């Protein structure tokens, strides 16, 4: 304590009392957040008991990550501690989300042994906003449906309602899924494949037709195929023929195969699986039943 009987403290004494460094206290004083009450005859800054309390508050706010501008506002009474804390919590939440994305991207890069180019693309895709992700999906859907008025309304609405809702704290697996899905959505070959599937769906319908024919067929397929698979009937076996007849009647198998293969193949199945992974939704069901039908049709049309 200064020996002039005033009870005031020099920076050195303040440092010893608080455990802070002289350099830190001097810096805060120079920045105007810790103002001395006076100076000694020798020019040393002196602080009173209120200054000690003020210093403790400054230290607490700084340890919590607040910048000096926010500290000044609190000390000046322009903002309450609660207001500053709420703002800082929001900023921390944003930083935490960003760090989680960074961690997921780096984990994925390490696991996949990605190149620098792949890492750059992965990081860019992972940081797209929800609106940007949805724009990629919307463009894909628009191209698939453009000008096809006879597509089953239920299929059209479900396709248009498809969302890409990557979590704010994605896992490495979810980042992987989104990157793969984004690449698929922008792949000309897959876009053409989805377009062909919609063209075939449209060709089987008529504008203004009642909705649900495609879902009715899917339900019927599962009802017939799931029990056949459970009984161990293979797609190539003669026992599979009655199932195909119940589903397609006497329609030419080659024509049926084209329609089935367009809408139910490995890439389309993977597309649906990726959407479920990204959205943290249940995995698509009955893919094996549709694959069984395609295999059965192919076994009867391949020469």
GIJORA-V568264 format. One record per backbone hydrogen bond with DSSP energy under -0.5 kcal/mol. CO is the residue of the C=O (numbers start at 0). NH is the residue of the N-H. If there is no record, write none. Layout:
co=CO nh=NH
co=CO nh=NH
//
This chain:
co=1 nh=4
co=1 nh=6
co=7 nh=1
co=8 nh=46
co=9 nh=13
co=10 nh=14
co=11 nh=15
co=12 nh=16
co=13 nh=17
co=14 nh=18
co=20 nh=24
co=21 nh=25
co=22 nh=26
co=23 nh=27
co=24 nh=28
co=25 nh=29
co=26 nh=30
co=27 nh=32
co=27 nh=33
co=28 nh=31
co=37 nh=45
co=39 nh=42
co=43 nh=39
co=44 nh=10
co=45 nh=36
co=45 nh=37
co=46 nh=8
co=47 nh=51
co=48 nh=52
co=49 nh=53
co=50 nh=54
co=51 nh=55
co=52 nh=56
co=53 nh=57
co=54 nh=58
co=55 nh=59
co=56 nh=60
co=57 nh=61
co=58 nh=62
co=59 nh=63
co=60 nh=65
co=61 nh=64
co=66 nh=70
co=67 nh=71
co=68 nh=72
co=69 nh=73
co=70 nh=74
co=71 nh=75
co=72 nh=77
co=72 nh=78
co=73 nh=76
co=79 nh=83
co=80 nh=84
co=81 nh=85
co=82 nh=86
co=83 nh=87
co=84 nh=88
co=85 nh=89
co=86 nh=90
co=87 nh=91
co=88 nh=92
co=89 nh=93
co=90 nh=94
co=91 nh=95
co=92 nh=96
co=93 nh=97
co=94 nh=98
co=95 nh=99
co=96 nh=100
co=97 nh=101
co=98 nh=102
co=99 nh=103
co=100 nh=104
co=101 nh=105
co=102 nh=106
co=103 nh=107
co=104 nh=108
co=105 nh=109
co=106 nh=110
co=107 nh=111
co=108 nh=112
co=108 nh=113
co=114 nh=118
co=115 nh=119
co=116 nh=120
co=117 nh=121
co=118 nh=122
co=119 nh=123
co=120 nh=124
co=121 nh=125
co=122 nh=126
co=124 nh=127
co=128 nh=132
co=129 nh=133
co=130 nh=134
co=131 nh=135
co=132 nh=136
co=133 nh=137
co=134 nh=138
co=135 nh=139
co=136 nh=140
co=137 nh=141
co=138 nh=142
co=139 nh=143
co=140 nh=144
co=141 nh=145
co=144 nh=147
co=146 nh=148
co=147 nh=150
co=151 nh=154
co=151 nh=155
co=152 nh=156
co=153 nh=157
co=154 nh=158
co=155 nh=159
co=156 nh=160
co=158 nh=161
co=163 nh=165
co=166 nh=169
co=170 nh=174
co=171 nh=175
co=172 nh=176
co=173 nh=177
co=174 nh=178
co=175 nh=179
co=176 nh=180
co=177 nh=181
co=178 nh=182
co=179 nh=183
co=180 nh=184
co=181 nh=185
co=183 nh=186
co=185 nh=187
co=186 nh=190
co=187 nh=191
co=188 nh=192
co=189 nh=193
co=190 nh=194
co=191 nh=195
co=192 nh=196
co=193 nh=197
co=194 nh=198
co=195 nh=199
co=196 nh=200
co=197 nh=201
co=198 nh=202
co=199 nh=203
co=201 nh=204
co=205 nh=208
co=209 nh=212
co=211 nh=215
co=212 nh=216
co=213 nh=217
co=214 nh=218
co=215 nh=219
co=216 nh=220
co=217 nh=221
co=218 nh=222
co=219 nh=223
co=220 nh=224
co=221 nh=225
co=223 nh=227
co=224 nh=228
co=225 nh=229
co=226 nh=230
co=227 nh=232
co=228 nh=231
co=233 nh=236
co=236 nh=239
co=237 nh=240
co=239 nh=243
co=240 nh=244
co=241 nh=245
co=242 nh=246
co=243 nh=247
co=244 nh=248
co=247 nh=250
co=251 nh=255
co=252 nh=256
co=253 nh=257
co=254 nh=258
co=255 nh=259
co=256 nh=260
co=257 nh=261
co=258 nh=262
co=259 nh=263
co=264 nh=268
co=265 nh=269
co=266 nh=270
co=267 nh=271
co=268 nh=272
co=269 nh=273
co=270 nh=274
co=271 nh=275
co=272 nh=276
co=273 nh=277
co=274 nh=278
co=275 nh=280
co=276 nh=279
co=285 nh=289
co=286 nh=290
co=287 nh=291
co=288 nh=292
co=289 nh=293
co=290 nh=294
co=291 nh=295
co=292 nh=296
co=293 nh=297
co=294 nh=298
co=295 nh=299
co=296 nh=299
co=296 nh=300
co=297 nh=300
co=297 nh=301
//
